[in-house]
Amino acid sequence: MADPKLRTYELSDGILYGPVQSRRMGVSLGLNILPAGIKLCSFNCIYCQCGWSTRRVDEEALARHRFPPAREVAEALSARLAEFRAAGEKLDSITFSGNGEPTLHPDFLGVVKAVLEVRDRAMPGTRVDILSNSAHLGRPGVIEGLNLLDERHMKLDAGREEGLRGMNLPLVEVRIEDLIRDLGRLRDFHLQAMFARGRWDNTGPEDVAAWIEVVRRLKPKAVHLYSVDRAPADAGVLGVDRARLEEIARRVEERAGVPAKVY
C-alpha cells in the first residue's frame, strides 16, 4: 500500500508550471514540451510520480500527438519571464521536465535554441537544465540540444540489464551498454539515480556494485541520489532511508572518484 504521507503529482496541462522549490535546481520554472495533460515516456519506471506509461512512443505513434512548436514555447516562456521581471522576482533555473521524457519532442533541438534565446534576452544568467531518462540520445538533434543547455541531469538507476528491466521497464529497445555509450557523448552531465525497494530492489550489494562500476566508467560531473518522495506508479514501491543513501554516496566517491550527494 502506498505511503499516505507521500505527495501526489499532477500532470501539466500546459507548457509552463511552477515555479517550484526543487531540491536540486532551487527556484525552478518547469518547462513541459510534451502534449498537455498526458504522460508520454519511453520508460515505465515503477516509482514514477506521473503514473504508468500507457502510450506507445514509436515514431508513428508520436506523430499522432500535438507537441508545442518552438515558437509557441518561446512565446509562453517570454510572457512568463516578463511577469517575473515586473514583480522583481528571480529564478535559479528553467527546467525541461514535465509529463514524461522531453527528448521525445520531434524538434527538441529547435525548442532548446528558442528557449535559450528567450532566456538570454529576458533573464540572462538563469540556468536552463533538463531531467532526462537518457534513452533517446541517438535521435536527431538530441545530443546537440542537450550540449547547449547549462546542466544535464541524466537518469541511470541500474548498472545491470536486470536492474534496467526491473526498475525502468523500458518501452523501447535499449540496453545498459547503449546508455553508457551515448552518455559518453555529452560534454558533461549530472547522473541521477533513484533507489527504491519493492517490486524491484536496487539497493542490494551486487546491484550497487554494478551501478558504481558504471559511474566509474562514465565519470559524470556529479551523482545525485534520491528515493521515493511522491506517490509512485507501483503502490508497492518503498523508499530507502537516508542512511543507506549516504552509505552508497560514500562508496561512489571512494570507488568511482565522483562527487555524490543525497537529496
Backbone bond lengths (Angstrom), bond angles and torsions (degrees), N, CA, C in turn:
res aa  C-N    CA-C-N  psi(-1)  N-CA   C-N-CA  omega(-1)  CA-C   N-CA-C  phi
1 M - - - 1.461 - - 1.508 109.26 -
2 A 1.345 117.68 136.42 1.455 122.30 -178.02 1.520 110.25 -64.71
3 D 1.311 116.30 145.00 1.457 122.71 177.83 1.523 108.82 -67.54
4 P 1.343 119.27 117.90 1.470 120.65 -177.64 1.518 112.93 -66.51
5 K 1.335 117.24 -13.89 1.466 119.98 179.62 1.528 112.11 -80.80
6 L 1.332 117.11 -14.54 1.450 120.25 -179.63 1.529 110.78 -71.08
7 R 1.335 115.66 141.26 1.460 120.16 178.30 1.529 110.20 -73.32
8 T 1.320 115.30 151.93 1.463 120.12 174.83 1.517 109.06 -97.04
9 Y 1.324 116.10 165.28 1.463 121.67 -177.53 1.516 108.82 -130.48
10 E 1.321 115.90 135.53 1.455 120.64 177.94 1.524 109.98 -108.52
11 L 1.333 115.86 134.42 1.451 120.62 178.09 1.527 110.11 -63.07
12 S 1.321 115.47 147.87 1.462 120.65 179.60 1.529 110.17 -76.34
13 D 1.333 115.82 135.67 1.466 119.62 177.33 1.524 112.21 -100.99
14 G 1.339 116.08 15.50 1.458 120.49 178.87 1.519 110.64 -155.85
15 I 1.318 116.46 -163.09 1.462 121.70 -176.23 1.523 112.07 -83.83
16 L 1.328 116.56 -37.64 1.462 120.48 -176.03 1.517 110.88 -115.01
17 Y 1.321 116.21 148.99 1.458 120.70 173.49 1.528 108.52 -150.52
18 G 1.319 115.34 154.92 1.454 119.59 -176.16 1.521 111.85 91.22
19 P 1.327 118.07 -156.13 1.467 125.26 12.77 1.526 113.12 -73.44
20 V 1.335 113.38 155.96 1.456 121.15 177.62 1.519 108.42 -118.77
21 Q 1.311 115.92 156.38 1.454 121.16 174.20 1.519 107.56 -89.62
22 S 1.324 116.33 101.41 1.462 121.72 -176.28 1.519 110.75 -89.14
23 R 1.326 115.32 143.58 1.462 120.00 177.18 1.522 111.85 -62.76
24 R 1.319 116.55 -29.16 1.472 119.90 -176.34 1.517 113.48 -109.25
25 M 1.341 117.77 -35.30 1.453 121.59 -171.68 1.527 113.90 -98.34
26 G 1.321 117.90 -3.72 1.455 119.70 -177.03 1.522 110.34 75.97
27 V 1.331 117.18 -144.73 1.461 121.20 177.03 1.525 107.14 -76.37
28 S 1.331 115.95 108.66 1.463 120.36 -168.55 1.523 110.95 -124.56
29 L 1.336 115.41 130.15 1.454 121.89 173.55 1.524 107.84 -89.74
30 G 1.333 116.87 119.78 1.453 121.15 -178.39 1.516 111.79 -77.75
31 L 1.322 115.15 142.13 1.461 122.17 -178.33 1.523 107.89 -124.25
32 N 1.339 116.14 111.10 1.461 121.55 179.18 1.524 108.95 -105.52
33 I 1.325 117.01 107.94 1.471 120.41 -179.46 1.526 111.16 -103.37
34 L 1.331 115.62 16.96 1.460 122.13 176.62 1.529 109.21 -99.14
35 P 1.335 118.03 167.92 1.466 120.02 178.23 1.526 111.67 -55.07
36 A 1.316 116.77 141.91 1.461 122.01 -175.43 1.528 111.60 -68.27
37 G 1.331 114.95 137.64 1.453 120.83 168.61 1.506 117.66 78.38
38 I 1.342 118.74 0.92 1.465 120.97 178.29 1.521 109.65 -130.29
39 K 1.332 115.68 155.35 1.450 120.31 174.62 1.521 109.12 -90.15
40 L 1.333 116.21 133.30 1.458 120.95 178.39 1.527 107.35 -136.61
41 C 1.316 116.10 105.68 1.459 120.09 -176.03 1.520 109.63 -150.64
42 S 1.316 115.66 150.87 1.459 121.26 -179.61 1.523 112.00 -91.36
43 F 1.326 117.05 -3.74 1.456 121.98 173.15 1.527 107.97 -111.88
44 N 1.316 115.52 155.65 1.456 121.92 176.95 1.520 107.66 -125.53
45 C 1.327 115.54 56.29 1.465 121.69 -172.61 1.524 111.03 -57.85
46 I 1.300 115.56 133.72 1.460 120.59 -176.59 1.524 111.98 -64.18
47 Y 1.328 117.67 -21.62 1.464 121.80 -177.53 1.524 113.24 -100.12
48 C 1.332 119.11 4.65 1.460 121.41 -169.11 1.528 112.24 -61.61
49 Q 1.317 116.17 131.54 1.461 121.83 178.33 1.534 112.06 -72.87
50 C 1.347 116.87 -16.98 1.468 120.93 -179.93 1.523 112.65 -87.80
51 G 1.328 117.62 0.77 1.456 120.61 -177.67 1.522 112.04 88.25
52 W 1.315 116.59 -170.76 1.460 122.01 -177.55 1.526 111.60 -75.48
53 S 1.332 115.80 148.47 1.464 121.81 173.04 1.529 107.86 -83.76
54 T 1.317 117.90 122.36 1.465 121.32 -175.76 1.524 112.40 -119.77
55 R 1.338 117.35 -0.13 1.464 120.21 -176.56 1.524 110.78 -114.43
56 R 1.322 115.75 144.04 1.463 120.89 175.56 1.522 109.88 -66.18
57 V 1.338 115.28 152.46 1.463 119.33 -179.44 1.529 111.63 -128.99
58 D 1.342 117.32 21.47 1.455 118.76 172.28 1.527 108.14 -72.25
59 E 1.336 116.87 165.57 1.463 120.62 -173.31 1.529 112.26 -59.92
60 E 1.333 117.28 -36.60 1.462 120.11 179.09 1.524 111.07 -63.78
61 A 1.334 116.11 -43.08 1.463 119.98 -179.62 1.526 110.93 -69.25
62 L 1.325 117.30 -40.47 1.465 120.32 -179.71 1.526 111.25 -61.94
63 A 1.322 116.64 -33.88 1.468 120.58 -177.91 1.527 112.34 -65.04
64 R 1.317 117.48 -17.50 1.463 120.30 -179.66 1.531 112.25 -83.23
65 H 1.325 116.59 -13.76 1.465 120.46 -178.10 1.526 111.29 -92.56
66 R 1.322 115.30 155.19 1.454 119.89 174.22 1.530 108.92 -98.32
67 F 1.319 115.56 112.57 1.457 122.08 173.59 1.531 108.34 -96.40
68 P 1.324 118.97 138.78 1.456 118.97 178.58 1.529 110.84 -63.73
69 P 1.338 118.59 127.30 1.463 120.29 -179.92 1.528 111.75 -69.60
70 A 1.324 116.13 162.81 1.465 121.64 -176.29 1.524 111.85 -54.49
71 R 1.323 116.56 -42.06 1.469 120.42 -179.02 1.527 111.17 -60.46
72 E 1.319 116.36 -43.33 1.464 121.15 -179.14 1.524 111.35 -66.40
73 V 1.326 116.56 -40.98 1.465 121.08 176.96 1.523 109.91 -61.66
74 A 1.335 116.40 -45.51 1.461 120.99 -178.84 1.527 111.23 -62.15
75 E 1.325 117.24 -42.44 1.468 120.78 -178.82 1.529 110.94 -64.63
76 A 1.337 116.52 -43.55 1.462 120.17 179.96 1.525 110.72 -64.22
77 L 1.325 117.22 -43.46 1.457 121.27 -179.40 1.525 111.00 -66.77
78 S 1.315 117.01 -42.59 1.460 120.70 -179.95 1.524 110.96 -59.86
79 A 1.337 116.81 -43.94 1.460 120.76 -179.95 1.520 111.39 -64.24
80 R 1.331 117.15 -42.41 1.467 119.92 -178.87 1.526 111.29 -67.85
81 L 1.327 117.49 -40.99 1.463 119.60 179.52 1.521 111.03 -65.95
82 A 1.327 116.93 -32.94 1.462 120.26 175.76 1.527 110.36 -62.41
83 E 1.329 116.73 -37.89 1.463 120.80 177.75 1.530 110.55 -64.98
84 F 1.319 116.79 -42.04 1.463 119.93 178.22 1.532 110.93 -62.26
85 R 1.319 116.25 -44.38 1.470 119.79 -179.94 1.530 110.67 -62.14
86 A 1.316 116.85 -43.86 1.463 120.92 -179.11 1.529 111.46 -61.74
87 A 1.317 116.30 -32.67 1.463 121.09 -179.50 1.526 112.59 -88.99
88 G 1.340 116.60 -2.10 1.454 120.66 -178.99 1.511 113.34 72.00
89 E 1.328 117.06 22.23 1.462 121.31 -178.81 1.524 110.99 -97.76
90 K 1.335 115.73 152.11 1.459 121.05 -179.42 1.522 110.45 -124.59
91 L 1.304 115.14 157.76 1.455 122.69 176.01 1.514 109.71 -117.04
92 D 1.344 115.73 150.26 1.471 119.51 170.84 1.524 109.87 -85.68
93 S 1.342 116.21 -33.62 1.459 118.43 -175.51 1.516 111.58 -156.79
94 I 1.313 113.89 158.70 1.463 123.97 167.81 1.520 104.32 -116.93
95 T 1.329 117.13 123.46 1.462 119.92 -168.65 1.520 112.93 -122.32
96 F 1.340 116.12 119.37 1.460 121.49 171.01 1.528 107.67 -68.44
97 S 1.317 116.90 116.53 1.456 120.98 178.33 1.520 107.70 -154.81
98 G 1.330 117.82 -106.63 1.456 120.30 170.90 1.501 115.85 83.10
99 N 1.343 115.77 -140.73 1.464 122.54 -167.62 1.525 114.35 -89.47
100 G 1.303 117.89 33.10 1.461 119.47 -179.83 1.515 111.52 146.16
101 E 1.333 116.48 -134.89 1.458 121.82 -174.76 1.530 111.45 -101.39
102 P 1.348 118.22 109.85 1.472 121.48 -175.25 1.523 114.57 -59.97
103 T 1.335 117.98 -31.14 1.466 119.66 -175.80 1.520 113.23 -74.46
104 L 1.342 117.30 0.69 1.464 120.27 172.41 1.526 111.71 -77.39
105 H 1.321 117.60 -13.29 1.475 119.79 178.84 1.532 108.91 -59.28
106 P 1.344 118.46 131.24 1.469 121.02 -175.69 1.521 114.15 -65.80
107 D 1.340 118.05 -20.13 1.465 121.68 177.15 1.524 108.99 -123.97
108 F 1.333 115.42 50.40 1.464 119.98 -176.66 1.525 111.68 -55.66
109 L 1.334 117.49 -45.77 1.462 120.54 -178.53 1.533 110.73 -62.01
110 G 1.324 117.45 -43.42 1.454 120.34 179.48 1.516 112.31 -62.79
111 V 1.339 117.11 -39.23 1.465 120.73 178.42 1.526 110.12 -66.29
112 V 1.332 117.90 -43.61 1.462 120.95 178.39 1.520 110.94 -57.95
113 K 1.308 117.15 -47.24 1.467 120.09 -179.48 1.523 111.11 -61.89
114 A 1.342 117.18 -40.49 1.464 120.83 179.80 1.531 110.91 -65.28
115 V 1.326 116.87 -41.85 1.467 120.82 179.75 1.526 110.78 -64.97
116 L 1.313 117.04 -43.18 1.463 119.91 -179.79 1.518 111.21 -65.69
117 E 1.328 117.89 -35.89 1.463 120.55 178.46 1.527 110.40 -64.62
118 V 1.343 116.48 -41.93 1.469 120.30 177.81 1.528 110.06 -65.47
119 R 1.327 117.59 -45.53 1.460 121.22 179.00 1.524 111.41 -57.11
120 D 1.342 116.51 -47.17 1.465 120.78 -177.47 1.525 111.81 -62.57
121 R 1.319 115.89 -32.86 1.456 120.04 -178.86 1.522 112.43 -83.59
122 A 1.341 116.14 -41.48 1.463 119.75 -169.26 1.524 114.43 -98.09
123 M 1.322 118.00 -32.56 1.464 120.09 -177.52 1.524 110.17 -150.12
124 P 1.357 116.92 64.04 1.466 120.17 -177.24 1.524 111.20 -59.29
125 G 1.320 114.83 145.19 1.453 119.95 -179.75 1.520 113.38 96.12
126 T 1.323 117.78 -17.45 1.468 121.13 176.50 1.521 109.38 -76.46
127 R 1.325 117.03 129.79 1.455 120.40 179.27 1.523 110.72 -67.16
128 V 1.325 115.46 146.94 1.463 121.19 168.58 1.527 106.78 -117.91
129 D 1.335 115.69 116.04 1.458 122.74 -173.10 1.524 110.63 -118.13
130 I 1.316 115.95 174.89 1.463 120.99 174.63 1.519 109.46 -145.27
131 L 1.343 115.09 146.74 1.458 123.09 166.97 1.525 106.28 -109.72
132 S 1.334 117.08 121.41 1.467 120.59 -174.03 1.517 110.70 -136.95
133 N 1.337 115.74 150.69 1.468 119.69 178.24 1.531 113.14 -86.09
134 S 1.341 117.35 0.09 1.473 123.20 173.45 1.516 114.43 72.89
135 A 1.336 118.77 5.54 1.469 120.66 -170.88 1.519 114.64 -89.48
136 H 1.347 118.93 -7.15 1.466 119.50 -171.65 1.531 112.81 -126.66
137 L 1.322 115.71 32.48 1.456 119.22 -177.76 1.521 111.80 -71.28
138 G 1.310 117.31 -12.17 1.456 120.72 177.37 1.515 113.80 -88.20
139 R 1.328 118.57 -8.38 1.477 120.41 179.12 1.526 109.62 -70.30
140 P 1.341 117.24 148.66 1.472 120.42 -178.10 1.530 112.20 -56.39
141 G 1.316 115.66 129.02 1.459 121.60 174.66 1.511 115.65 83.62
142 V 1.329 118.59 -9.21 1.464 119.54 -173.96 1.526 111.82 -70.44
143 I 1.327 117.58 -50.19 1.467 119.49 179.13 1.533 110.39 -59.20
144 E 1.327 116.93 -45.15 1.468 120.56 -179.92 1.525 110.43 -60.55
145 G 1.320 116.95 -44.50 1.454 120.49 179.40 1.516 112.17 -64.34
146 L 1.321 116.99 -45.33 1.464 120.16 178.97 1.520 111.57 -60.03
147 N 1.320 117.03 -40.99 1.463 120.42 -177.50 1.522 113.46 -71.06
148 L 1.345 117.35 -13.09 1.459 120.19 175.20 1.524 111.84 -81.71
149 L 1.315 117.28 -22.18 1.458 121.26 -176.27 1.526 111.41 -73.77
150 D 1.328 115.04 163.63 1.467 119.45 -179.04 1.520 111.72 -75.44
151 E 1.335 116.80 -41.91 1.456 120.14 178.38 1.522 110.12 -140.83
152 R 1.330 114.98 142.39 1.451 122.57 178.76 1.531 108.15 -118.60
153 H 1.326 117.28 119.48 1.463 122.36 178.19 1.524 106.77 -108.13
154 M 1.319 115.44 103.42 1.455 122.16 -170.02 1.530 110.36 -108.32
155 K 1.330 115.23 134.38 1.456 121.14 -176.00 1.525 111.96 -80.72
156 L 1.316 115.38 139.27 1.466 122.09 165.52 1.520 106.90 -158.10
157 D 1.330 116.62 104.19 1.456 122.44 -174.90 1.519 113.25 -95.73
158 A 1.330 117.65 -7.13 1.460 119.92 -173.19 1.514 110.53 -146.83
159 G 1.321 114.99 158.30 1.453 120.26 176.45 1.512 112.54 -114.73
160 R 1.349 116.35 -0.16 1.464 121.49 179.78 1.524 108.86 -130.23
161 E 1.339 115.30 156.16 1.462 120.07 179.78 1.526 111.71 -57.29
162 E 1.343 116.04 -41.39 1.463 119.24 -178.49 1.526 111.05 -59.25
163 G 1.337 115.78 -39.15 1.457 119.96 179.98 1.513 112.61 -68.42
164 L 1.332 116.07 -40.35 1.466 120.31 177.46 1.524 110.21 -60.33
165 R 1.339 116.53 -45.54 1.466 120.43 179.65 1.531 111.02 -67.43
166 G 1.331 116.69 -38.81 1.452 120.25 -175.75 1.514 114.31 -74.82
167 M 1.341 117.05 -39.21 1.461 121.21 -177.41 1.519 112.11 -87.52
168 N 1.325 117.54 -41.57 1.461 121.33 -167.51 1.524 114.78 -107.70
169 L 1.316 118.31 -15.98 1.464 122.56 177.23 1.534 111.61 40.45
170 P 1.333 118.39 60.49 1.469 120.19 -174.71 1.524 113.05 -60.37
171 L 1.326 114.73 142.77 1.466 122.18 178.13 1.518 111.66 -97.09
172 V 1.326 117.14 0.97 1.457 123.04 177.85 1.526 108.16 -125.91
173 E 1.322 115.54 164.02 1.458 119.97 178.47 1.525 109.11 -77.01
174 V 1.311 116.66 107.73 1.460 121.07 178.39 1.522 108.29 -150.17
175 R 1.322 115.18 141.34 1.462 121.20 179.63 1.526 109.15 -120.41
176 I 1.320 115.77 161.11 1.468 120.20 177.85 1.526 110.72 -54.44
177 E 1.328 116.89 -43.50 1.463 119.56 -177.90 1.527 111.45 -65.86
178 D 1.339 117.56 -30.27 1.472 120.19 175.02 1.523 109.83 -63.91
179 L 1.328 116.22 -45.15 1.462 120.63 -179.31 1.529 110.89 -63.25
180 I 1.314 116.39 -44.04 1.471 120.65 -179.54 1.527 110.37 -62.14
181 R 1.327 116.60 -46.57 1.469 120.89 179.88 1.520 111.30 -58.85
182 D 1.320 116.12 -48.25 1.461 119.22 -174.59 1.522 112.42 -73.70
183 L 1.312 117.83 -35.18 1.460 119.61 176.94 1.526 111.05 -61.81
184 G 1.323 116.40 -30.74 1.466 120.27 178.00 1.516 113.26 -66.18
185 R 1.341 118.30 -10.42 1.465 121.57 179.45 1.523 112.41 -89.65
186 L 1.330 116.88 -6.27 1.458 119.96 178.32 1.522 110.35 -82.87
187 R 1.331 115.91 148.49 1.478 118.45 -176.36 1.524 111.41 -69.85
188 D 1.286 118.38 -34.45 1.467 123.71 168.27 1.523 106.09 -169.29
189 F 1.305 116.76 164.09 1.461 118.89 -179.12 1.519 109.84 -167.50
190 H 1.329 114.69 158.25 1.450 121.74 169.54 1.529 107.01 -95.20
191 L 1.312 116.47 136.66 1.458 120.63 177.22 1.525 108.11 -98.76
192 Q 1.331 116.97 123.57 1.462 120.68 178.75 1.521 109.89 -108.62
193 A 1.321 116.06 138.26 1.461 120.26 -177.41 1.519 110.30 -137.40
194 M 1.316 115.50 129.04 1.459 122.86 174.36 1.524 109.13 -93.56
195 F 1.312 116.19 129.72 1.460 120.60 174.20 1.521 108.44 -113.78
196 A 1.325 115.52 131.84 1.457 120.83 -175.49 1.516 110.06 -151.85
197 R 1.317 115.21 166.46 1.464 122.87 176.17 1.527 108.12 -125.32
198 G 1.320 116.62 164.28 1.459 120.16 178.59 1.508 110.72 130.45
199 R 1.346 117.31 -123.78 1.467 120.82 179.14 1.526 110.00 -55.19
200 W 1.319 116.32 -38.77 1.466 121.00 173.07 1.518 107.88 -135.31
201 D 1.301 116.64 137.95 1.470 121.79 -179.61 1.518 107.72 -116.91
202 N 1.348 116.89 111.76 1.469 119.59 -179.36 1.517 112.32 -100.41
203 T 1.349 116.64 21.13 1.465 120.00 -178.81 1.525 112.91 -101.82
204 G 1.339 117.77 0.16 1.460 120.43 -179.97 1.518 112.12 -69.68
205 P 1.320 117.74 160.40 1.466 122.38 -175.98 1.525 114.36 -54.40
206 E 1.333 117.57 -45.15 1.462 120.20 -177.35 1.529 111.40 -68.43
207 D 1.333 116.05 -42.07 1.470 119.41 179.80 1.525 110.93 -65.14
208 V 1.306 116.87 -43.72 1.466 120.41 -179.34 1.522 110.52 -65.56
209 A 1.334 117.26 -42.86 1.460 120.64 -179.95 1.523 111.41 -62.22
210 A 1.339 117.20 -42.51 1.469 120.84 179.26 1.522 110.74 -65.18
211 W 1.328 116.96 -40.42 1.466 121.15 179.68 1.532 110.64 -66.11
212 I 1.319 117.54 -43.12 1.465 120.61 179.44 1.526 110.59 -63.53
213 E 1.323 117.52 -35.78 1.471 120.05 177.21 1.521 110.67 -62.63
214 V 1.327 117.78 -38.17 1.465 120.79 176.48 1.524 110.08 -66.68
215 V 1.325 117.34 -41.22 1.471 120.64 176.44 1.526 109.84 -58.50
216 R 1.329 115.99 -42.65 1.470 119.78 179.28 1.520 111.21 -61.01
217 R 1.321 117.04 -39.53 1.469 121.18 179.26 1.523 111.77 -68.46
218 L 1.327 116.00 -39.69 1.467 119.91 -174.07 1.529 112.99 -79.90
219 K 1.342 116.67 -32.17 1.468 122.06 -176.97 1.540 111.78 49.67
220 P 1.335 118.46 59.72 1.462 119.93 176.71 1.523 111.25 -67.18
221 K 1.314 115.55 169.21 1.468 121.36 178.13 1.525 110.38 -61.77
222 A 1.307 116.90 -39.72 1.459 123.34 178.31 1.519 108.17 -163.43
223 V 1.325 114.84 164.29 1.458 121.93 176.30 1.519 108.99 -118.39
224 H 1.327 116.27 133.59 1.459 122.46 176.30 1.520 108.82 -114.70
225 L 1.324 116.43 122.15 1.461 121.84 -179.98 1.523 109.28 -109.92
226 Y 1.318 116.53 140.91 1.450 120.22 178.59 1.517 109.01 -154.57
227 S 1.330 115.30 171.64 1.454 120.17 177.68 1.519 108.54 -135.13
228 V 1.318 115.97 -171.49 1.466 122.03 -172.18 1.524 110.65 -61.81
229 D 1.351 115.99 124.85 1.455 122.46 179.97 1.522 111.72 -121.73
230 R 1.345 115.74 -25.30 1.466 121.34 177.50 1.530 109.12 -123.88
231 A 1.318 115.76 161.37 1.462 120.89 -178.36 1.524 109.95 -55.68
232 P 1.341 118.40 123.30 1.473 121.91 -175.62 1.523 112.75 -84.32
233 A 1.336 115.04 163.72 1.469 120.56 176.10 1.525 110.55 -57.48
234 D 1.327 115.88 -47.60 1.456 121.78 178.18 1.522 108.32 -91.22
235 A 1.330 117.18 112.91 1.464 121.17 -176.88 1.522 112.32 -62.49
236 G 1.329 117.67 -15.53 1.453 120.74 179.80 1.518 114.41 -87.01
237 V 1.332 117.22 -3.04 1.462 120.71 179.10 1.524 109.75 -73.30
238 L 1.323 115.96 134.32 1.463 121.65 -177.98 1.516 110.66 -118.37
239 G 1.313 116.07 150.32 1.457 121.31 178.30 1.523 112.03 -75.67
240 V 1.317 114.61 167.81 1.470 122.71 178.14 1.522 107.20 -114.56
241 D 1.322 116.93 135.23 1.463 118.84 -175.60 1.529 110.72 -68.80
242 R 1.310 114.95 155.02 1.457 121.25 -174.28 1.528 112.47 -61.06
243 A 1.342 116.85 -34.94 1.461 119.74 -179.52 1.528 111.11 -59.57
244 R 1.327 116.98 -41.47 1.466 120.74 178.90 1.521 110.31 -67.21
245 L 1.330 117.37 -40.77 1.466 120.29 177.77 1.527 111.01 -63.09
246 E 1.321 116.59 -41.07 1.465 120.36 178.56 1.530 110.90 -63.76
247 E 1.323 115.45 -37.43 1.472 119.79 177.64 1.526 110.55 -63.58
248 I 1.337 117.21 -43.76 1.468 120.82 178.08 1.522 110.34 -63.90
249 A 1.324 116.81 -40.52 1.469 120.83 179.01 1.525 110.98 -60.92
250 R 1.322 116.80 -41.79 1.471 119.85 178.53 1.529 110.89 -62.79
251 R 1.317 117.08 -40.38 1.456 120.39 179.91 1.525 111.25 -66.84
252 V 1.336 116.85 -35.64 1.471 120.11 175.94 1.522 109.63 -59.73
253 E 1.318 116.57 -47.66 1.465 119.85 -177.85 1.521 111.69 -65.53
254 E 1.326 116.45 -38.89 1.466 120.30 -178.35 1.529 112.07 -72.02
255 R 1.341 117.44 -43.87 1.472 120.70 -171.12 1.524 113.54 -94.88
256 A 1.340 116.91 -28.94 1.470 119.33 -177.96 1.513 112.08 -106.91
257 G 1.339 117.58 -14.73 1.463 120.60 179.45 1.514 112.79 68.25
258 V 1.347 116.72 31.37 1.456 122.03 -178.02 1.522 108.75 -121.25
259 P 1.340 118.67 134.24 1.465 120.07 177.10 1.524 110.91 -60.06
260 A 1.327 117.24 136.83 1.460 121.58 -178.17 1.529 109.02 -134.19
261 K 1.330 115.64 138.59 1.459 121.04 -177.95 1.520 109.41 -136.57
262 V 1.321 115.91 141.20 1.457 122.16 178.31 1.523 109.77 -95.97
263 Y 1.329 115.88 135.75 1.469 121.74 178.39 1.511 109.65 -120.05
